[in-house]
């Protein structure tokens, strides 16, 4: 038998392998002679491919270097992002939409990353983040912002602090752990100095941020819990938080401040978690002043932890929920279990229980970070739905301080206005020259800086308590207040009888404006007491004096126990807020208007009995419990009136009050059910007007009488 040819040219894969060996490994051709022609062709092709790949690789590097160079000279502000996971992808989109030149740095990039880069004009740079030499071509000195979100908190902080330089870019480090984020803020630069190097105290500007905290703050603005509690006739805000991870803790802390409002008792927050007992102990260890008797009774919130697994519970028949509803009426539910699908499942089951009349109907907010969809797909939300979402990554990024030149700018302005008002009212000595806001801020301890940050976040609640309304009130940002309105409130505050302010019921004031202002001042003191407890301040004991370093204060007492001068310091925050909002340009911020509420009631015959809508800021709409449908002509008239009203700049809020469950049945042709009417109203009313549906009928199908409904509306 003749020997078999060692190089059978009929096998393609074998031939390609030999070609690669000939080209790359330079094997001796005589040792494998004779070489088939096909192998020689493949060898040359392999060489050409190898050279082409090398040229393409070098060209890509050169093109990236060129694009980096062009970014530094094109006149646009530039941002460098380290890491390209879910967070920085949302950051990249947001910054690109705001005309930033964006460079993204990571170890590797997949096809979806390259596609996103092509859409938004991003420059992708593959680099070893652990090797400083590989970062030198990035030209960080030519960037205005650096955002670090690598998916690990310590890696973010470590890399971020190493990039902080004097006169360098603003460095933002994402910290997912809410407790760690708070601790780093409390310690300020000293909290980062243990890492040494450029990250030590005295280095360039750097901030930590947490999207879970941003989500909680956005929820407070969106939910307006205090206003909802008042609308439902509740004595206090009662929020039920299901799930107590980082997101649940952030929601609880923000609610403690936001739900402390004029005319309402201190909030109650019920936490439901399958490990509630352990979580309660941990929370008490981290925030002892919130759980003990350090806060005076008039301001002390009620925090209750219940152990239950809502994912495996019949929400319609659960006895714990029934007991909660009977003890203190619930204002809203917030589901933040850490898994979007778990939140959605539990929220849907609770919504069905509400629709069947097994539970009181109140808003349900679901933490929903999203599945990486484009932001426009998440923009529209049904204003009539019981279920509402919060915490979408893109929305949290858009409201974060990433695009601010000074993330503490609003808090600095408020602190400066507070000092100005205190000097003007004789509560602080007048300096030889006014200290600028930046210098005054730099002189504050970190705990006092954080207190000002919380105060600016509570501003919306204060303005609502004062009876001010503005369009887009469920979005971040403060409104512009006319100077005459701010001056009016300043005069009202100056005329208060402070010795007469004891509590919400015993205010000792002459007029309605003075009563409202007295309640606002009292609420501000209560908010301040909770704020101090969050930072572990305590009341001074006998023989002690105030000590900011040890966090000892002399005013952690009931408002009635303060001396007259100290009482006015609480009012200075309100005066400062009014002065700050009066300084905002109406072209740059929505204008606020004094509350002007009109009640519109649809009688049993379908006729709309109302005062003239005129310049109403708020409209409350309800209808007779005997009414299940209106004629088509009546429906057209109601919808058109509300549509025309909603187009006015002073129209801010429409509240639809249900005295019984919505009836979808139509008795005869030509009639429009009340459920269909509500849907038509939602479609007609301008998107900038806040629309809220409030159900007052409780569990079961028993409705309120017309007299009860009208009394509630008034």
C-alpha positions in Angstrom: 0.0 0.0 0.0 1.4 3.4 -0.9 2.1 5.7 2.0 -0.7 8.2 2.8 -0.1 11.9 1.8 0.7 13.6 5.1 -0.9 16.9 3.9 -4.2 16.0 2.3 -5.4 19.2 0.5 -9.0 17.9 0.5 -9.3 18.9 4.2 -10.0 22.6 4.5 -9.5 23.0 8.2 -6.3 21.1 8.1 -5.0 23.2 5.2 -5.9 26.5 7.1 -4.0 25.2 10.1 -0.9 24.5 8.1 -1.2 27.9 6.5 -1.3 29.6 9.9 1.7 27.5 11.0 3.7 28.5 7.9 2.9 32.2 8.4 3.0 32.7 12.1 5.4 30.0 13.3 7.7 30.1 10.2 8.1 26.4 9.9 10.6 25.0 7.4 8.8 24.4 4.1 11.3 21.7 3.0 10.3 19.6 6.0 6.8 19.4 4.8 7.6 19.3 1.0 5.8 19.1 -1.3 3.5 21.9 -0.2 0.1 21.8 -1.8 -0.9 24.9 -3.9 -4.0 25.5 -1.7 -1.8 25.6 1.4 0.4 28.3 -0.2 -2.6 30.4 -1.1 -4.0 30.1 2.4 -0.6 31.0 3.8 -0.5 34.2 1.9 -4.1 35.0 2.8 -3.4 34.4 6.5 -0.4 36.7 6.3 -2.5 39.4 4.7 -5.3 39.0 7.3 -2.7 39.2 10.1 -1.2 42.3 8.7 -4.7 43.8 8.1 -5.7 43.0 11.6 -2.6 44.7 12.9 -3.2 47.8 10.8 -6.9 47.9 11.9 -5.8 47.7 15.5 -3.3 50.4 15.2 -5.8 52.5 13.2 -8.4 52.1 15.9 -5.9 53.2 18.6 -4.9 56.2 16.4 -8.5 57.1 15.8 -9.4 57.0 19.5 -6.3 59.2 20.3 -7.5 61.6 17.6 -11.0 61.7 18.9 -9.7 62.2 22.5 -7.6 65.1 21.2 -10.6 66.6 19.4 -12.7 66.3 22.5 -10.3 68.5 24.4 -10.3 71.2 21.8 -13.9 71.3 20.5 -15.1 73.8 23.1 -17.7 71.5 24.7 -17.7 70.5 28.3 -16.1 67.1 28.7 -16.9 64.2 31.0 -14.9 61.0 31.6 -16.8 58.0 32.9 -15.1 55.0 34.6 -17.1 51.9 34.2 -19.9 51.3 31.7 -22.5 49.3 33.5 -26.2 50.3 34.0 -25.5 53.5 35.9 -22.8 55.0 33.7 -24.8 54.1 30.6 -27.6 56.2 31.9 -25.1 58.9 32.9 -23.6 58.8 29.4 -27.0 59.3 27.7 -27.9 62.1 30.1 -24.6 64.0 29.5 -24.7 63.5 25.8 -28.2 64.9 25.7 -26.9 67.9 27.5 -24.2 68.4 24.9 -21.2 67.0 26.8 -18.3 65.3 25.0 -18.2 61.9 26.8 -15.2 59.5 27.2 -15.9 56.1 28.7 -13.2 54.0 30.2 -13.5 50.3 31.0 -11.6 47.1 30.6 -13.7 45.7 27.7 -16.8 46.8 25.8 -19.5 44.6 24.3 -21.5 45.1 21.1 -24.3 46.9 23.0 -21.8 49.4 24.4 -20.3 50.1 21.0 -23.9 50.6 19.6 -24.7 53.0 22.4 -21.4 54.9 21.7 -22.3 55.2 18.1 -25.8 56.6 18.9 -24.5 59.2 21.3 -21.1 60.0 20.0 -19.1 58.5 22.9 -15.4 57.7 22.8 -14.7 54.3 24.2 -11.3 53.6 25.7 -10.2 50.2 26.9 -7.8 50.5 29.8 -6.6 48.7 32.9 -8.0 50.8 35.7 -5.5 49.3 38.1 -2.6 50.7 36.0 -2.2 54.5 36.3 0.0 54.6 33.2 -2.8 53.3 31.0 -4.9 56.3 32.1 -2.5 59.0 31.1 -3.8 59.4 27.5 -7.2 60.3 28.9 -6.2 63.9 29.5 -8.3 64.2 32.7 -6.9 67.7 33.2 -9.0 68.7 30.2 -12.3 67.3 31.6 -14.9 69.1 33.7 -16.4 66.0 35.3 -15.3 62.5 36.2 -17.9 59.9 37.2 -16.8 56.6 38.8 -19.3 53.8 38.8 -17.5 50.4 38.6 -20.1 48.3 40.4 -18.2 48.2 43.7 -18.5 50.9 46.3 -14.9 50.6 47.6 -13.4 50.5 44.1 -15.4 53.6 43.2 -14.2 55.5 46.3 -10.6 54.3 45.9 -10.3 55.2 42.3 -12.3 58.4 42.7 -10.2 59.8 45.5 -7.0 59.0 43.6 -8.3 61.2 40.7 -9.1 64.2 43.0 -6.7 67.1 42.2 -6.6 70.7 43.1 -8.1 72.7 40.2 -9.0 69.4 38.6 -12.3 68.1 37.4 -15.3 67.5 39.7 -15.1 63.8 40.7 -18.4 62.0 41.5 -18.2 58.5 43.1 -21.3 56.3 43.2 -22.0 54.6 46.5 -24.8 52.1 46.4 -24.7 51.4 50.2 -26.9 54.1 51.7 -25.4 53.8 55.1 -21.8 54.1 53.7 -22.9 57.1 51.6 -24.2 58.9 54.7 -21.1 58.1 56.7 -18.8 59.5 54.1 -20.8 62.7 53.9 -20.8 63.0 57.7 -17.0 62.7 57.8 -16.5 64.9 54.7 -13.0 64.9 53.2 -11.7 63.2 56.3 -13.8 60.2 55.4 -11.7 59.7 52.3 -8.3 60.7 53.7 -7.6 57.2 55.0 -6.9 56.2 51.4 -4.0 58.7 51.3 -2.5 60.1 48.1 -4.4 62.8 46.2 -7.6 61.6 47.9 -6.5 63.0 51.3 -8.2 66.0 52.9 -7.4 69.2 51.1 -7.4 67.6 47.6 -9.6 68.7 44.8 -13.4 68.6 44.7 -15.1 65.2 45.1 -18.6 64.1 45.9 -20.2 60.7 46.6 -23.7 60.2 45.3 -26.3 57.4 45.6 -29.0 56.7 43.1 -31.0 55.0 45.8 -31.0 58.2 47.8 -31.9 60.2 44.6 -34.8 57.8 44.0 -36.1 58.3 47.5 -35.9 62.1 47.2 -37.7 62.0 43.8 -40.4 59.8 45.4 -41.0 62.5 48.1 -41.4 65.2 45.5 -43.7 63.0 43.4 -45.9 61.6 46.2 -46.4 64.8 48.3 -47.3 62.6 51.2 -48.3 65.4 53.6 -50.6 67.0 51.0 -52.1 63.5 50.3 -52.7 62.9 54.0 -54.6 66.2 54.3 -56.7 65.5 51.2 -57.7 62.1 52.7 -58.5 63.7 56.0 -55.7 61.9 57.9 -54.2 63.3 61.1 -50.7 62.2 60.1 -48.7 60.5 57.3 -48.6 56.8 57.6 -46.3 55.2 55.1 -45.9 51.4 54.8 -42.5 50.3 53.4 -42.3 46.7 52.2 -38.7 45.6 52.0 -36.0 47.3 54.1 -32.7 47.1 52.1 -30.8 50.1 51.0 -33.7 51.5 49.1 -36.2 51.0 51.9 -33.8 52.7 54.4 -33.4 55.7 52.1 -37.2 56.1 51.7 -37.7 55.9 55.5 -35.1 58.6 56.2 -36.5 61.0 53.6 -40.0 60.4 54.7 -39.2 61.3 58.3 -38.3 64.8 57.1 -40.7 65.3 54.2 -43.8 64.0 56.1 -43.2 66.4 59.0 -45.6 69.2 58.0 -47.8 71.9 59.3 -51.0 70.8 61.0 -50.1 67.1 60.9 -49.0 64.9 63.8 -45.5 63.3 63.6 -45.4 60.6 60.9 -45.8 56.9 61.4 -43.7 54.5 59.3 -44.4 50.8 59.2 -41.7 48.6 57.8 -42.6 45.1 56.7 -39.8 42.6 56.0 -39.3 38.9 56.6 -36.2 39.8 58.7 -37.8 42.8 60.4 -36.6 42.0 63.9 -33.0 41.9 62.9 -33.3 45.0 60.7 -35.0 46.9 63.5 -32.0 46.2 65.8 -29.5 47.2 63.2 -31.4 50.5 62.4 -31.6 51.3 66.2 -27.8 50.8 66.4 -27.2 53.1 63.5 -29.8 55.7 64.4 -30.3 55.5 68.2 -31.8 59.0 68.6 -34.6 58.1 66.2 -35.6 55.0 68.3 -35.2 56.3 71.9 -36.8 59.2 73.7 -34.2 61.8 72.6 -36.8 63.5 70.3 -39.5 65.4 72.3 -43.0 63.9 72.1 -44.4 66.6 69.9 -42.0 65.7 67.1 -41.2 62.0 67.7 -42.1 59.8 64.8 -43.5 56.3 65.3 -41.4 53.6 63.7 -42.8 50.1 63.7 -41.2 46.9 62.3 -43.4 43.9 61.3 -42.0 40.5 60.3 -43.8 39.1 57.3 -43.1 37.9 53.8 -45.5 39.9 51.5 -44.5 37.8 48.5 -46.2 34.8 50.1 -49.1 36.5 51.8 -52.8 36.8 50.8 -52.8 40.6 50.8 -56.6 40.8 50.7 -57.1 38.8 53.9 -53.8 39.6 55.8 -54.7 40.4 59.4 -51.6 42.5 59.9 -52.7 44.9 57.1 -56.2 45.0 58.4 -55.0 46.0 61.9 -52.7 48.6 60.4 -55.6 50.2 58.4 -57.8 50.2 61.5 -55.1 51.7 63.9 -53.8 54.5 61.7 -55.1 55.1 58.2 -52.5 54.4 55.6 -51.4 57.2 53.3 -49.4 55.1 50.8 -47.4 51.9 50.3 -43.9 51.7 49.0 -42.5 48.4 47.7 -38.7 48.2 47.5 -37.8 44.5 47.9 -34.7 44.7 45.8 -36.1 42.9 42.8 -38.4 44.7 40.3 -40.4 41.6 39.6 -41.1 40.9 43.3 -42.2 44.5 43.7 -44.5 44.4 40.6 -46.1 41.1 41.7 -46.9 42.2 45.2 -48.0 45.6 44.0 -50.4 44.1 41.4 -51.9 41.7 44.0 -52.4 44.6 46.5 -54.0 46.7 43.7 -56.5 43.9 43.0 -57.4 43.7 46.6 -58.1 47.4 46.6 -60.2 47.2 43.5 -62.3 44.4 45.1 -62.9 46.6 48.2 -60.8 44.3 50.5 -58.3 47.1 51.2 -58.5 50.9 51.5 -57.5 52.4 48.2 -54.3 54.4 48.4 -51.3 55.0 46.1 -48.8 52.1 45.7 -45.3 53.1 44.7 -43.0 50.4 43.2 -39.3 50.6 43.0 -38.5 50.0 39.4 -35.0 50.5 38.1 -35.8 49.3 34.7 -34.3 46.8 32.3 -32.0 49.1 30.4 -34.7 50.5 28.1 -34.3 53.9 26.5 -35.6 56.6 28.9 -38.3 57.9 26.5 -40.1 54.5 26.8 -40.5 55.1 30.6 -41.7 58.7 30.5 -45.5 58.3 30.2 -47.2 57.1 33.4 -51.0 56.8 33.9 -52.0 59.5 36.3 -55.1 57.6 37.3 -53.4 54.4 38.2 -53.1 53.3 41.8 -49.8 51.7 40.9 -46.9 54.1 40.3 -43.2 53.6 39.8 -40.1 55.4 41.0 -36.4 54.9 40.9 -35.8 54.4 37.2 -32.0 54.6 36.7 -32.2 57.3 34.1 -34.6 59.5 36.1 -32.4 59.2 39.2 -29.4 60.2 37.2 -31.2 63.2 35.6 -32.1 64.6 39.0 -28.7 63.9 40.6 -26.1 66.7 41.0 -23.9 65.4 38.2 -24.4 68.4 35.9 -24.2 71.1 38.6 -21.0 73.1 38.8 -21.5 73.1 42.5 -23.7 70.3 43.9 -24.0 72.2 47.2 -25.0 75.5 45.4 -28.7 75.5 46.5 -27.8 74.6 50.1 -25.1 77.4 50.2 -27.6 80.0 49.0 -30.1 78.9 51.6 -27.5 79.1 54.3 -26.5 82.5 53.2 -30.1 83.7 53.1 -30.6 82.3 56.6 -27.7 84.3 57.9 -28.9 87.4 56.2 -32.4 87.1 57.7 -31.0 86.4 61.2 -28.8 89.5 61.0 -31.7 91.6 59.6 -34.0 90.5 62.4 -31.4 91.2 65.1 -30.8 87.5 66.1 -27.2 87.6 65.0 -24.6 90.4 65.3 -24.1 92.4 62.1 -20.6 91.8 60.7 -18.4 94.6 59.4 -18.9 93.2 55.9 -21.1 90.4 54.6 -19.4 87.1 54.4 -19.9 85.5 51.0 -21.9 82.3 50.8 -18.9 80.1 49.9 -16.8 81.3 52.8 -19.8 81.0 55.2 -20.3 77.4 54.0 -16.6 76.5 54.3 -16.8 77.5 58.0 -19.6 75.1 58.8 -19.0 71.6 60.3 -20.0 68.8 58.0 -23.1 68.0 60.1 -24.3 71.5 59.7 -23.7 71.4 55.9 -25.7 68.2 55.8 -28.5 69.9 57.8 -28.7 72.6 55.1 -28.9 70.0 52.4 -31.8 68.4 54.1 -33.4 71.8 54.6 -33.3 72.5 50.9 -34.9 69.1 50.2 -37.7 69.9 52.6 -38.4 73.2 50.8 -41.3 71.9 48.7 -43.1 70.8 51.8 -42.7 74.2 53.5 -44.0 76.1 50.4 -47.0 73.8 50.2 -47.6 74.3 53.9 -47.6 78.1 53.3 -50.3 77.6 50.7 -48.2 78.1 47.6 -48.8 76.1 44.4 -46.9 75.9 41.1 -47.1 73.9 37.9 -44.8 70.9 37.7 -44.8 70.7 41.5 -44.0 67.0 41.4 -40.7 67.6 39.7 -37.4 68.6 41.3 -36.6 72.3 41.5 -37.9 75.3 43.5 -40.4 77.8 42.1 -40.1 81.6 41.7 -42.1 83.6 44.2 -43.3 87.1 43.5 -41.6 89.7 45.7 -44.9 91.0 47.1 -45.9 87.5 48.2 -42.6 86.9 50.0 -42.9 90.3 51.6 -46.4 89.5 52.8 -45.2 86.3 54.5 -42.3 88.2 56.1 -44.7 90.7 57.6 -46.9 87.9 58.9 -44.0 86.2 60.6 -42.8 89.5 62.1 -46.2 89.9 63.7 -46.5 86.5 65.3 -47.2 86.2 69.0 -44.5 83.6 69.7 -45.3 83.1 73.5 -48.8 81.9 72.4 -47.5 79.1 70.1 -47.9 75.9 72.1 -49.0 73.3 69.6 -51.1 73.0 66.4 -54.4 73.5 68.3 -53.2 76.2 70.7 -51.5 78.8 68.5 -52.5 82.0 70.2 -52.7 84.0 66.9 -55.3 86.6 65.7 -55.8 85.9 61.9 -55.8 82.9 59.6 -52.5 83.9 57.9 -50.8 84.2 61.3 -52.3 80.8 62.3 -50.9 79.1 59.2 -47.5 80.8 59.7 -47.4 79.7 63.4 -48.1 76.1 62.3 -45.3 76.3 59.7 -42.8 77.6 62.3 -43.8 74.8 64.7 -43.4 72.2 61.9 -40.0 73.6 61.1 -38.8 73.1 64.7 -40.1 69.5 64.6 -38.3 68.9 61.3 -35.1 70.3 62.8 -35.5 68.0 65.9 -35.6 65.0 63.6 -32.7 66.3 61.5 -30.6 66.6 64.6 -31.5 63.1 65.8 -30.4 61.7 62.4 -27.0 63.1 63.1 -26.9 61.8 66.7 -27.2 65.2 68.4 -28.7 65.3 71.9 -30.0 67.8 74.4 -27.4 69.3 76.8 -27.6 68.0 80.3 -27.2 70.0 83.5 -23.9 71.8 83.6 -23.1 71.2 79.9 -22.9 73.9 77.2 -23.5 73.7 73.5 -20.7 71.7 71.8 -20.9 71.2 68.0 -18.0 68.8 68.0 -19.7 66.5 70.5 -23.1 67.3 69.0 -24.7 68.7 72.1 -27.4 71.3 71.7 -29.5 73.3 74.1 -32.6 73.6 71.9 -33.6 69.9 71.5 -36.8 70.5 73.5 -40.4 71.2 72.8 -41.1 74.4 70.9 -43.1 75.8 73.9 -39.9 75.4 76.1 -37.7 77.5 73.9 -36.9 81.1 74.8 -38.4 83.8 72.5 -35.2 84.4 70.6 -34.6 80.7 69.9 -38.2 80.3 68.6 -37.6 82.9 65.9 -34.5 81.0 64.7 -36.9 78.4 63.4 -38.8 81.1 61.5 -35.5 82.3 59.9 -35.4 79.1 57.8 -38.8 79.9 56.4 -37.9 83.6 55.8 -34.7 82.5 54.1 -36.5 80.1 51.8 -39.0 82.8 50.7 -36.2 85.2 50.1 -34.3 82.7 48.0 -37.3 81.8 45.9 -38.1 85.5 45.4 -34.6 85.9 43.9 -35.2 83.2 41.3 -36.1 84.4 37.8 -39.6 83.5 36.5 -38.0 82.7 33.2 -35.8 80.0 34.8 -38.3 78.5 37.3 -42.1 78.0 37.4 -43.9 80.7 39.2 -45.7 80.0 42.5 -49.2 81.3 43.2 -51.1 81.6 46.5 -53.6 78.7 47.0 -57.0 79.4 45.5 -59.2 76.2 45.8 -62.5 75.7 44.0 -64.8 72.7 44.7 -66.8 71.4 41.8 -69.6 68.9 42.5 -71.6 66.9 40.0 -75.2 66.6 41.3 -77.4 63.6 41.0 -78.9 65.0 37.8 -75.5 65.2 36.2 -75.3 69.0 36.3 -71.9 70.5 37.4 -72.5 72.8 40.4 -69.4 74.8 41.0 -68.0 78.2 41.7 -66.3 79.9 38.8 -63.0 78.1 38.1 -61.5 81.6 37.3 -57.9 81.7 38.7 -58.2 78.6 40.8 -54.9 76.9 41.5 -56.6 73.7 42.9 -59.8 72.2 41.8 -61.5 69.4 43.8 -64.0 67.4 41.7 -66.6 64.9 43.1 -70.0 63.7 42.3 -73.2 62.5 44.0 -73.1 58.9 45.3 -76.4 58.4 43.4 -74.8 59.1 40.1 -73.4 56.3 37.9 -73.4 58.0 34.5 -73.9 61.4 32.8 -75.2 62.3 29.3 -72.7 62.7 26.5 -73.4 66.4 26.4 -72.8 66.8 30.1 -69.6 64.9 29.8 -68.4 67.1 27.0 -69.2 70.2 29.0 -67.3 69.0 32.1 -64.2 67.9 30.2 -64.0 71.1 28.2 -64.3 73.3 31.3 -61.5 71.5 33.0 -59.4 71.4 29.9 -59.6 75.2 29.5 -58.9 75.8 33.1 -55.8 73.5 33.0 -54.2 75.6 30.3 -53.8 78.6 32.6 -50.4 79.2 34.2 -51.9 79.2 37.7 -53.7 75.8 37.3 -51.6 73.3 39.3 -53.7 70.5 40.8 -56.9 68.6 40.1 -58.1 66.2 42.8 -60.8 63.8 41.9 -62.5 62.6 45.1 -64.3 59.2 45.0 -67.0 58.6 47.6 -67.5 55.1 46.3 -65.9 52.7 43.8 -66.0 53.8 40.2 -69.0 52.4 38.3 -68.2 51.2 34.8 -71.8 50.2 34.0 -73.9 52.4 31.6 -77.7 52.2 32.2 -78.7 53.3 28.7 -77.3 54.4 25.3 -76.0 57.9 25.0 -74.7 57.9 28.6 -71.1 58.1 29.8 -70.0 56.1 32.9 -68.1 57.9 35.6 -65.1 55.7 35.0 -65.1 56.7 31.3 -65.6 60.4 32.3 -62.5 60.2 34.6 -60.5 58.7 31.8 -61.6 61.5 29.4 -60.6 64.2 32.0 -57.2 62.6 32.3 -56.6 62.9 28.6 -57.9 66.5 28.4 -56.1 68.1 31.4 -52.7 69.5 30.6 -49.8 67.3 31.5 -48.2 70.0 33.8 -51.3 69.9 36.1 -51.0 67.3 38.8 -53.9 64.9 38.7 -54.7 62.8 41.8 -57.6 60.4 42.4 -58.4 60.1 46.1 -60.7 57.3 47.4 -62.5 57.9 50.6 -64.8 54.9 50.7 -62.5 52.6 52.6 -63.0 48.8 52.6 -66.2 47.3 51.1 -68.7 49.0 48.8 -70.3 51.4 51.3 -70.0 54.9 49.9 -70.0 58.4 51.5 -73.1 60.5 51.5 -73.3 63.7 49.5 -73.1 65.7 52.7 -69.9 63.9 53.8 -68.4 64.3 50.3 -69.0 68.0 50.2 -67.7 68.5 53.7 -64.5 66.7 52.8 -64.0 68.8 49.6 -64.4 72.0 51.6 
